[in-house]
Amino acid sequence: MKIDLRQEFKYSLIVPTSMGVRITPVNGQPVHSSDTFFMQATSAETNVAAISSYLGLPVKVLTTFVKDSPISQLIKSNLASRHMTYEGKEVPQGNPWGYRHQFNIADSGFGSRGPRVQNDRAGEVGCTLNAKDFDLERIFGKEGVQIVHLSGLIGALSPETSNFCLELAHAAKKHGTRISFDLNYRASFWKGREKELRAIFTEIASVSDILVGNEEDFQLCLGIEGPEAGGKAIGSHIDSFKVMINRVKKAFPNASVFATTLREVISTNSHLWGAIMLEGENWHIIEPREINVLDRIGGGDGFVGGMLYAILKGWEAEKWAQFGWASGALATTFITDYAQPADEEQVWSVWEGNARVRR
């Protein structure tokens, strides 16, 4: 897949998202045993965009905020610190039971004790995301965007956000912007909306250029048969994953890049991490390798973010998967949900297994 690298594009990457905060106990402790917490602004889509923004590409976030909220102020400051511009409607809270930004309560786990995550999304302001609140003709037609990255988390959040993602995809397609779609299936989001969401996700996937998802995502979002479950190590299922991706490619011929990560958990802090990417007719397989994990949340987003950055830079396809793998591995070494690469060299050092001191 070729990306137009002309300078008239104002943004390399745009992500629609619903911002929230994550609160995490310190020192790897569980939530129920803690009284001290670290709070950070977060969203899966900005996790993806962070690789490009920290490495110098222009990134824009399309979102919505609670008006006059201190949490909104925290989020805006955080996005600015990550070198991201943002645009979004200010929605009045209404009353104490009105709108707010979501809370994600999650510990990191440690050793044999796995992480536990609880999402509190009642009254989430991001559920109101609507295309009418953005000038899509200006964003895609006049300013110009190389890639828009859509996530199934936003696509399934509410009927409004589902239509929002669909309209973004159509606007991007109209103006020649490449579309990346990470399916990100969540059963709780799909409950009672299965038929509706299957149709919307299928329509978005049909115009996408880059499709990302694991076996559950492709099966439950798009109805594509995946690899059989079993007790084998994840690396031994690679041929089954390739069969599944070929089925996806046949069903969605507009896309030219298909990718999935491979993860086997040895313990909370030790994972086998791999990836599969099909670009055109060319397979790029990264056999699972052991990585050390400080906090696993955001690893998959880091993979997508690194892959998109490599595509935007115009590198050869083999490096797309490699840089994605390394960006995902790097993300798991941060307490934030997103990687903060100092430079490309730091990411490539992860790929090369070079953890020596740099002086």
C-alpha positions in Angstrom: 0.0 0.0 0.0 1.4 3.4 -1.0 0.8 6.5 1.1 0.9 9.9 -0.5 3.7 11.8 1.2 3.0 15.2 -0.3 3.2 18.2 2.0 -0.3 19.5 1.5 -1.6 17.1 4.1 -2.0 18.9 7.4 -2.4 15.7 9.4 -0.6 12.4 9.1 -3.0 10.7 11.4 -6.5 11.5 12.8 -8.2 9.4 15.5 -11.8 9.8 16.8 -12.0 8.8 20.4 -13.8 9.0 23.8 -11.3 10.2 26.3 -11.3 9.1 29.9 -9.0 8.5 32.9 -7.5 5.4 34.3 -6.7 5.0 38.0 -4.0 2.5 38.9 -2.7 1.4 42.3 1.0 2.0 42.8 3.7 -0.7 43.1 1.7 -3.3 41.2 -0.9 -3.7 44.0 -4.5 -4.8 43.5 -7.3 -2.2 43.6 -9.0 -3.6 46.7 -5.8 -3.5 48.8 -4.7 0.0 47.8 -5.2 3.6 49.1 -2.8 5.4 46.7 -3.5 5.6 43.0 -1.9 7.1 39.9 -4.4 8.8 37.5 -3.8 9.3 33.8 -5.7 10.4 30.7 -6.3 7.5 28.4 -8.1 6.1 25.4 -7.2 3.2 23.1 -7.2 5.4 20.0 -4.8 8.0 21.4 -2.6 5.1 22.5 -2.3 4.2 18.8 -1.7 7.9 17.8 1.1 8.4 20.5 3.7 6.6 18.4 3.3 9.1 15.6 2.9 12.1 17.7 6.0 11.5 19.9 8.1 10.8 16.8 7.1 14.1 15.2 4.2 13.5 12.9 1.2 15.8 13.0 -1.7 14.1 14.8 -5.3 15.3 15.5 -7.8 13.9 18.0 -11.6 14.2 17.3 -13.4 13.9 20.6 -15.9 15.6 22.9 -15.5 17.1 26.4 -17.5 17.9 29.5 -17.7 21.7 29.7 -15.8 23.3 32.6 -14.8 19.9 34.0 -11.4 19.6 35.7 -11.1 16.1 34.2 -11.6 17.7 30.7 -8.8 20.1 31.6 -6.5 17.3 32.6 -7.2 15.5 29.4 -6.6 18.5 27.2 -3.3 19.2 29.0 -2.3 15.6 28.5 -3.1 15.6 24.8 -1.1 18.8 24.4 1.9 17.2 26.2 1.7 14.3 23.8 2.0 16.8 20.9 -1.6 16.1 19.7 -4.0 18.8 18.6 -7.6 18.2 19.4 -11.1 19.3 18.3 -14.3 18.6 20.1 -17.6 19.9 21.3 -18.0 21.1 24.9 -21.1 19.4 26.4 -22.6 20.7 29.6 -22.5 18.3 32.5 -26.2 19.0 33.2 -26.4 17.9 36.8 -24.6 15.6 39.2 -26.1 12.6 37.3 -25.2 14.1 33.9 -22.3 13.6 31.5 -18.7 12.8 32.5 -15.6 11.2 31.2 -15.3 7.4 31.7 -13.3 5.9 34.5 -11.1 2.9 33.9 -10.1 1.2 37.2 -7.2 -1.2 36.6 -4.3 -2.7 38.4 -1.2 -3.9 36.6 -1.0 -7.3 38.3 2.2 -8.9 39.3 3.8 -12.3 38.7 1.3 -15.0 39.1 -1.5 -12.5 39.9 -3.1 -11.3 36.7 -4.4 -7.7 36.2 -8.0 -6.9 36.8 -9.9 -4.1 35.0 -13.2 -2.5 35.7 -14.8 0.0 33.4 -17.2 2.6 34.7 -18.7 4.3 31.6 -22.1 5.5 33.0 -22.9 8.9 31.5 -19.9 8.8 29.2 -19.8 12.1 27.2 -18.1 10.3 24.3 -21.3 8.5 23.6 -22.6 11.8 22.1 -19.9 11.9 19.3 -21.7 13.0 16.2 -20.4 13.9 12.7 -22.5 17.1 12.7 -20.2 18.5 15.4 -17.2 18.4 13.0 -16.6 20.0 9.6 -15.5 16.8 7.8 -15.2 18.6 4.5 -12.7 21.0 6.0 -10.8 18.3 7.8 -10.5 15.8 5.0 -11.0 18.0 1.9 -9.2 21.3 2.7 -6.7 20.4 5.5 -6.0 16.9 4.3 -5.4 13.6 6.2 -3.1 10.7 5.2 -4.7 8.1 7.5 -7.8 8.0 9.7 -7.7 5.3 12.4 -11.0 3.9 13.5 -11.6 1.6 16.4 -14.4 -0.8 17.1 -14.5 0.5 20.7 -15.8 3.8 19.3 -17.7 2.1 16.5 -19.8 0.1 19.1 -19.9 2.6 22.0 -23.4 4.0 21.1 -25.7 4.3 18.1 -24.4 7.9 17.7 -20.7 6.9 17.7 -21.5 4.0 15.3 -22.9 6.4 12.8 -20.1 8.8 13.5 -17.4 6.3 12.5 -19.4 5.3 9.4 -19.6 8.9 8.3 -15.9 9.4 9.0 -15.1 6.4 6.8 -17.3 7.7 4.0 -15.7 11.2 4.2 -12.2 9.8 4.3 -13.0 7.5 1.3 -14.3 10.5 -0.7 -11.1 12.5 -0.2 -8.6 9.7 -0.7 -7.6 9.4 3.0 -6.5 5.9 3.9 -8.7 4.1 6.5 -7.3 1.9 9.3 -9.8 -0.1 11.2 -9.0 -2.0 14.4 -12.1 -4.1 15.2 -11.6 -4.3 19.0 -14.7 -6.5 19.8 -16.2 -6.0 23.2 -19.1 -8.3 24.1 -20.7 -5.8 26.5 -20.8 -3.1 23.8 -22.5 -5.5 21.3 -25.1 -6.9 23.6 -28.6 -6.4 22.0 -27.0 -4.6 18.9 -25.4 -7.6 17.2 -27.3 -7.3 13.9 -27.0 -3.6 13.7 -23.3 -3.5 14.5 -22.4 -6.4 12.2 -23.8 -4.4 9.3 -22.0 -1.2 10.3 -18.7 -2.9 10.9 -18.9 -4.8 7.7 -19.6 -1.5 5.8 -16.6 0.2 7.4 -14.4 -2.8 6.8 -15.4 -2.9 3.1 -13.9 0.6 2.5 -10.9 0.2 4.8 -7.3 -0.1 3.6 -5.9 -1.6 6.8 -7.7 -4.2 8.9 -6.5 -5.2 12.3 -8.0 -7.8 14.7 -7.5 -11.0 16.5 -9.4 -14.3 15.9 -12.3 -13.2 18.1 -12.6 -9.8 16.5 -12.8 -11.2 12.9 -15.2 -13.9 13.9 -17.6 -11.9 16.1 -17.5 -8.6 14.3 -17.4 -9.8 10.7 -18.4 -13.4 10.8 -15.1 -14.7 9.5 -14.2 -18.2 10.6 -11.1 -18.2 12.8 -8.6 -20.7 14.1 -9.8 -23.4 16.4 -9.2 -22.9 20.1 -6.9 -25.4 21.7 -4.2 -25.9 24.3 -1.3 -25.4 21.9 1.2 -22.5 22.2 0.1 -19.5 20.2 3.1 -19.8 17.8 1.8 -23.2 16.6 -1.4 -21.6 15.4 0.3 -19.3 12.9 -0.9 -21.3 9.9 -4.4 -21.2 11.2 -4.2 -17.5 11.6 -2.9 -17.2 8.0 -5.9 -19.1 6.8 -8.2 -16.8 8.7 -6.6 -13.7 7.3 -6.9 -15.1 3.8 -10.6 -15.5 4.4 -10.8 -11.8 5.6 -8.9 -10.7 2.5 -11.3 -12.6 0.2 -14.3 -11.0 2.0 -12.8 -7.5 2.0 -10.7 -7.1 -1.2 -10.4 -3.3 -0.8 -8.0 -3.7 2.0 -4.3 -4.3 1.3 -2.9 -4.7 4.8 -4.2 -7.2 7.4 -2.6 -7.7 10.8 -3.0 -9.4 14.1 -0.8 -9.7 17.2 0.1 -12.9 18.9 0.3 -13.1 22.7 0.9 -15.9 25.1 1.0 -15.1 28.8 3.7 -16.9 30.8 3.1 -14.7 33.8 1.9 -11.1 34.3 5.4 -9.8 33.7 6.5 -12.2 31.0 4.8 -12.6 27.7 5.5 -14.3 24.4 4.8 -11.5 21.8 4.5 -11.9 18.1 2.7 -10.7 15.0 1.3 -11.6 11.6 0.9 -9.1 8.8 -0.2 -9.7 5.2 0.7 -6.9 2.8 -0.6 -7.5 -0.7 0.5 -11.1 -1.3 3.4 -10.9 1.1 3.4 -12.5 4.6 5.4 -10.9 7.4 5.6 -13.3 10.4 7.2 -12.4 13.7 7.4 -15.5 15.8 6.5 -14.9 19.4 9.5 -13.8 21.5 9.6 -13.3 25.2 9.2 -9.7 26.5 9.2 -8.3 30.0 6.0 -6.5 30.9 5.5 -3.7 33.4 1.9 -3.1 32.5 0.2 -4.9 29.6 -2.5 -2.3 28.8 -1.8 -0.6 25.5 0.5 -3.2 24.0 -1.8 -4.0 21.1 -2.4 -0.3 20.5 1.3 0.3 20.4 1.6 -2.4 17.7 -1.0 -0.7 15.5 0.6 2.7 16.2 4.0 1.6 15.2 2.8 -0.1 12.1 0.9 3.0 11.0 3.9 5.2 11.7 6.1 2.9 9.5 3.5 3.1 6.7 3.3 6.8 7.0 7.1 7.1 6.7 7.0 5.1 3.5 9.3 2.3 4.7 9.4 -1.1 3.1 6.6 -3.4 4.3 8.9 -5.7 6.2 9.6 -2.9 8.6 5.9 -2.1 9.2 5.4 -5.3 11.3 8.8 -5.0 12.9 8.3 -1.5 14.1 4.8 -2.3 15.2 6.0 -5.3 17.2 8.7 -3.2 18.9 6.4 -0.3 19.6 3.9 -2.7 21.3 6.7 -4.2 23.3 7.9 -0.7 24.3 4.4 0.3 25.4 4.3 -2.5 28.0 7.4 -1.0 29.7 5.4 2.2 30.5 3.0 2.7 33.4 1.0 4.9 31.0 -1.2 3.1 28.6 0.8 4.5 25.7 4.4 4.3 24.7 6.5 7.5 24.7 9.3 6.7 22.3 12.3 9.1 22.6 13.2 8.5 19.0 13.1 5.8 16.3 16.4 4.4 17.5 14.9 3.5 20.9 12.1 1.5 19.1 14.6 -0.3 16.8 16.7 -1.2 19.9 13.7 -3.0 21.3 13.4 -4.9 18.0 17.1 -5.8 18.0 17.0 -6.9 21.7 19.5 -4.3 22.6 18.9 -3.2 26.2 22.4 -2.0 26.9 23.0 1.4 28.4 23.2 4.2 25.9 25.7 7.0 27.0 
